[in-house]
Amino acid sequence: MKEFIKVMKALSDPNRVKIVKMLQHKTMCVCELREALQISQPAVSKHLKLLEEADMVQSKKDGQWVNYHLSGGENSPYVASLLGNLRHWLEDDGEIAVLVERLPVIRRENICGR
């Protein structure tokens, strides 16, 4: 039951749900997520840490970047099921639609150098 609760808690915050929804569309770094959500870098990092601990998100270092992407859910049936369902859920939500629409113009090369 602990694993189930950890996954549920990971999705209990609107910003974490938004992160998952954005990562469905592209791999992103912290600065891109910060720009999209308009919250502080430490807040984004905290959200990502909770999502990683629940095995919903994984990271990979690529030079100066740390790229975040959704996990495949292979280690948890709860994660696999929720990530699969989240692909279809909230697609008509206004906040999610605005974020997804902005993703193509949110580019780390333009943001992280500021």
HELIX and SHEET records of a PDB file:
HELIX    1   1 LYS A    2  ALA A   10  1                                   9    
HELIX    2   2 PRO A   14  LEU A   23  1                                  10    
HELIX    3   3 VAL A   30  LEU A   37  1                                   8    
HELIX    4   4 GLN A   41  GLU A   53  1                                  13    
HELIX    5   5 PRO A   77  LEU A   86  1                                  10    
HELIX    6   6 GLY A   94  ARG A  102  1                                   9    
HELIX    7   7 LEU A  103  VAL A  105  5                                   3    
HELIX    8   8 ARG A  108  ILE A  111  1                                   4    
SHEET    1   A 2 VAL A  57  ASP A  62  0                                        
SHEET    2   A 2 TRP A  65  LEU A  70 -1                                        
END                                                                             
